[in-house]
Amino acid sequence: MADAFSLEGLVKRFGDVLAVEDVSMRVAPGEVVALLGPNGAGKSTTIDMLLGLSRPDDGRVRVAGLSAAEAMDRGMVGAMAQNGTLLRDATVAELVGLFASLHRNPLPVREVLKRAGVTEYANRRCGKLSGGEQQRVRFALALVGDPDLLVLDEPTAAMDVDGRRRFWASMREYTETGRTVLFATHYLAEAEDYADRVVLMRHGRVVADGPVGEVRAAVAGRVLRAVVPDATQTALAALPGVSRAVLRAGHAELTCADSDAAIRGLLREFPLAANIEITAVGLEEAFIALTTDAPEGQNTAEAEGALR
Ligand SMILES: Nc1ncnc2c1ncn2[C@@H]1O[C@H](COP(=O)(O)OP(=O)(O)OP(=O)(O)O)[C@@H](O)[C@H]1O
């Protein structure tokens, strides 16, 4: 089956800043992909290139076999920017109607309002809406052309807990129809709950790409904690199966790719290790392990290698 979209070796520089460096991914139709990463990781820059809003310095974007610009022209892509301005004096229904008139095959306005969950304030002026409500209107505008691919840059940034829940309920309905979605987010729980696949970015590069469960397992799978007298952080990091080690006042925290190998190695090298405890790693810890620069003695590069 043809890719819903593909990014091949994308590079983007802004002066001296290498914002995106060799980013590649292939996304199949129907996949819901979360693009995760800390501030400045290159998520928005990648999205802008996917949408044809900026040109890569190197590499190629294809959307259903077309260039980004062609796909946008044909209304195949719906986009929701972080903070595009809405016409303040237009009502929500008027604005959606205006956008519908720009598309060749728009969905009926009433249908769009319903799908985006904005029917209750359809007759309110956009300038009178809260930040979260405005985000939902932007979502409606992204849906109006009935696109095959939805690209959302931090869609829930301004929403409260209830707004977020309602937004994702609308999204679920949309993705159940087999549409492809790429969304950037800072919320790990959103990636965990709503994406089939997670792409983690750091410093302009993809550092992990896979199903949520696989990413979590590949980063470590487990954290082993123990009191280890006479150990050094470097010696702990060198144990088999350990991808990251932190030692504070004799308390070791070992992030493990293989916790069985790690515990055997630990007891062999440090027979006095005590109070040993092993727990599963959440996506949050996996995310932090992969997207923060490791302090001395930690071995994040190894964990990254395991994922590529
Ligand atoms: N127009 C620009 N001019 C100069 N530098 C830019 C420009 N756009 C982005 N950058 C830089 O490129 C890097 C990547 O930024 P980008 O906005 O893509 O990151 P991001 O992952 O989307 O971050 P955030 O989560 O904060 O939105 C950052 O160092 C940023 O400062």
The ligand as an SDF file (V2000), in Angstrom:
LIG
                    3D

 31 33  0  0  0  0  0  0  0  0999 V2000
   12.0510   30.6960   11.8480 N   0  0  0  0  0  0  0  0  0  0  0  0
   13.0690   30.3380   12.6130 C   0  0  0  0  0  0  0  0  0  0  0  0
   14.1930   31.0650   12.6620 N   0  0  0  0  0  0  0  0  0  0  0  0
   15.2460   30.6910   13.4260 C   0  0  0  0  0  0  0  0  0  0  0  0
   15.2580   29.5730   14.1910 N   0  0  0  0  0  0  0  0  0  0  0  0
   14.1640   28.8190   14.1940 C   0  0  0  0  0  0  0  0  0  0  0  0
   13.0070   29.1440   13.4110 C   0  0  0  0  0  0  0  0  0  0  0  0
   12.0720   28.1850   13.6130 N   0  0  0  0  0  0  0  0  0  0  0  0
   12.6080   27.3090   14.4850 C   0  0  0  0  0  0  0  0  0  0  0  0
   13.8580   27.6780   14.8300 N   0  0  0  0  0  0  0  0  0  0  0  0
   14.7710   26.9400   15.7320 C   0  0  0  0  0  0  0  0  0  0  0  0
   14.8100   25.6040   15.3010 O   0  0  0  0  0  0  0  0  0  0  0  0
   14.8140   24.6900   16.4020 C   0  0  0  0  0  0  0  0  0  0  0  0
   13.6200   23.7610   16.2960 C   0  0  0  0  0  0  0  0  0  0  0  0
   12.4240   24.5140   16.5610 O   0  0  0  0  0  0  0  0  0  0  0  0
   10.9530   23.8920   16.4600 P   0  0  0  0  0  0  0  0  0  0  0  0
    9.9960   25.0240   16.6420 O   0  0  0  0  0  0  0  0  0  0  0  0
   10.8440   23.0890   15.2250 O   0  0  0  0  0  0  0  0  0  0  0  0
   10.9290   22.9300   17.7310 O   0  0  0  0  0  0  0  0  0  0  0  0
    9.6690   22.2390   18.4170 P   0  0  0  0  0  0  0  0  0  0  0  0
   10.0880   20.8340   18.7020 O   0  0  0  0  0  0  0  0  0  0  0  0
    8.4550   22.4180   17.5950 O   0  0  0  0  0  0  0  0  0  0  0  0
    9.5550   23.0490   19.7790 O   0  0  0  0  0  0  0  0  0  0  0  0
    8.2240   23.4630   20.6310 P   0  0  0  0  0  0  0  0  0  0  0  0
    7.7970   22.2200   21.3170 O   0  0  0  0  0  0  0  0  0  0  0  0
    8.7770   24.4780   21.5750 O   0  0  0  0  0  0  0  0  0  0  0  0
    7.2130   24.0080   19.6830 O   0  0  0  0  0  0  0  0  0  0  0  0
   14.8290   25.5590   17.6400 C   0  0  0  0  0  0  0  0  0  0  0  0
   16.1740   25.7130   18.0400 O   0  0  0  0  0  0  0  0  0  0  0  0
   14.2540   26.8780   17.1630 C   0  0  0  0  0  0  0  0  0  0  0  0
   14.7440   27.9480   17.9390 O   0  0  0  0  0  0  0  0  0  0  0  0
  1  2  1  0
  2  3  1  0
  2  7  2  0
  3  4  2  0
  4  5  1  0
  5  6  2  0
  6  7  1  0
  6 10  1  0
  7  8  1  0
  8  9  2  0
  9 10  1  0
 10 11  1  0
 11 12  1  0
 11 30  1  0
 12 13  1  0
 13 14  1  0
 13 28  1  0
 14 15  1  0
 15 16  1  0
 16 17  2  0
 16 18  1  0
 16 19  1  0
 19 20  1  0
 20 21  2  0
 20 22  1  0
 20 23  1  0
 23 24  1  0
 24 25  2  0
 24 26  1  0
 24 27  1  0
 28 29  1  0
 28 30  1  0
 30 31  1  0
M  END
$$$$
